[in-house]
């Protein structure tokens, strides 16, 4: 069945790779990122992309306008994939830099989710992309105080929203990703080679977004091939 799917953070990495995977499967995609050029270059008929900064209330309003005018006011899946990763020692990180990470990873996610939920039904699925760094008791890395703590907030938020919307829907789940070879990872950790490519992870997330809510709600799944 064809679904209407919104993906944030589609200009590169996992988000970019998810767009053709889901459009090739026949679904309608709204691809959102501050830079819409990469996705617009794909020239896919069942994909719409426009510049959208999820930290901007003005940009967020463009999303609901699009859904109302083009998708008959219905969204089946929201994949909150946008992320801001800053690798810097806590003592050297300015408060504004810390806030910037949270603005995207937490408050931007909250803003787009609040805007989209009214268009979703009980069968809808919100997938929040978190990180293994946000899992309590997992291995932590110096320099990721803002990023990993923000991803921990996303996990708790996911659990809370699942409880709050359990009767009316949609379902909420979080995927805590291990290391994936993306541009964002390369910028934060130059020279590090992750075990999975962005495309490999995109295939997994796309499938989970379409089917995972039949099995899970309010859960965080650890998507990592390393232990711990």
Residue pairs with C-beta under 8 A, 6 or more apart in sequence:
2 26
2 27
2 28
3 27
3 28
3 76
3 77
3 210
4 27
4 28
4 30
4 67
4 71
4 74
4 75
4 76
4 77
5 22
5 27
5 28
5 29
5 30
5 75
5 76
5 77
5 78
5 79
5 209
6 29
6 30
6 32
6 63
6 67
6 75
6 77
6 78
6 79
6 112
6 116
7 15
7 18
7 19
7 22
7 29
7 30
7 31
7 32
7 79
7 81
8 15
8 32
8 33
8 52
8 54
8 79
8 80
8 81
8 82
8 108
8 109
8 112
9 15
9 32
9 33
9 81
9 82
9 83
10 16
10 18
10 19
10 31
10 32
10 33
10 38
10 39
10 49
10 81
11 33
11 34
11 35
11 36
11 37
11 38
11 39
12 38
12 182
12 183
12 184
13 180
13 182
13 183
13 184
13 198
14 81
14 129
14 180
14 182
14 198
14 201
14 202
14 205
15 31
15 33
15 79
15 81
15 82
15 202
16 38
16 39
16 198
17 198
17 199
17 201
17 202
18 79
18 81
18 202
18 205
18 206
19 29
19 31
19 39
19 42
19 44
19 47
20 42
20 44
21 202
21 203
21 206
22 29
22 206
23 29
23 44
23 46
23 47
25 206
25 210
26 46
27 46
27 210
28 46
28 47
28 48
28 71
29 44
29 46
29 47
29 48
30 47
30 48
30 49
30 63
30 66
30 67
31 39
31 47
31 48
31 49
32 49
32 50
32 52
32 54
32 63
32 82
32 112
33 39
33 49
33 51
33 52
33 82
34 51
34 52
34 53
35 51
36 49
36 50
36 51
36 52
39 47
39 49
40 49
48 66
48 70
50 62
50 66
51 59
52 59
52 60
52 62
52 63
53 59
53 108
54 60
54 82
54 104
54 108
54 109
54 111
54 112
55 103
55 104
55 107
55 108
55 111
57 111
60 111
60 112
60 115
61 115
63 112
63 115
63 116
64 115
64 116
64 118
64 119
67 73
67 74
67 75
67 116
67 119
68 119
71 119
73 119
74 119
74 120
74 121
75 116
75 119
75 120
75 124
76 120
76 121
76 123
76 124
76 125
77 124
77 125
77 126
77 127
77 209
77 210
78 112
78 113
78 116
78 120
78 124
78 125
78 126
78 127
78 170
79 127
79 129
79 205
79 209
80 109
80 112
80 113
80 126
80 127
80 128
80 129
80 154
81 129
81 205
82 104
82 105
82 108
82 109
83 104
83 105
83 129
83 147
83 184
84 100
84 101
84 103
84 104
84 105
84 147
85 101
85 144
85 147
85 184
85 185
85 187
85 188
86 93
86 97
86 100
86 101
86 146
86 147
86 188
87 143
87 144
87 147
87 188
87 189
88 97
88 143
89 142
89 143
90 145
93 145
93 146
97 146
98 145
98 146
101 146
101 147
101 150
102 146
102 150
102 153
105 147
105 150
105 151
105 153
105 154
106 150
106 153
106 154
106 157
109 128
109 154
109 157
110 157
113 126
113 161
116 126
117 126
117 165
117 170
120 126
120 169
120 170
121 169
121 170
122 168
122 169
122 170
123 169
123 170
123 213
124 169
124 170
124 171
124 213
125 170
125 171
125 172
125 173
125 209
125 210
125 212
125 213
126 158
126 161
126 170
126 171
126 172
126 173
127 173
127 174
127 175
127 205
127 208
127 209
127 212
128 154
128 155
128 157
128 158
128 172
128 173
128 174
128 175
129 154
129 174
129 175
129 177
129 205
130 151
130 152
130 154
130 155
130 158
130 174
130 175
130 176
130 177
130 220
131 147
131 148
131 151
131 176
131 177
132 138
132 139
132 176
132 177
132 178
132 222
132 224
133 140
133 141
133 144
133 147
133 148
133 151
133 152
134 148
134 149
134 150
134 151
134 152
134 153
134 154
134 155
134 176
135 152
135 155
135 176
135 220
135 222
136 152
137 228
138 228
139 228
140 148
141 148
151 176
154 174
155 174
155 176
155 220
158 172
158 173
158 174
158 218
158 220
159 172
159 218
159 220
161 172
161 218
162 171
162 172
162 173
162 217
162 218
162 219
163 218
165 171
165 172
166 217
166 218
170 213
171 213
171 216
171 217
171 218
172 217
172 218
173 208
173 212
173 213
173 216
173 217
173 218
173 219
173 220
173 221
174 219
174 220
174 221
175 205
175 208
175 220
175 221
175 223
176 220
176 221
176 222
176 223
176 224
177 201
177 223
177 224
178 194
178 195
178 196
178 222
178 223
178 224
178 225
178 226
179 185
179 192
179 194
179 195
179 196
179 224
179 226
180 194
180 196
180 197
180 198
180 200
180 201
181 193
181 194
181 196
181 197
181 198
182 194
182 198
185 192
185 194
186 192
195 225
195 226
196 225
201 223
204 223
208 221
212 221
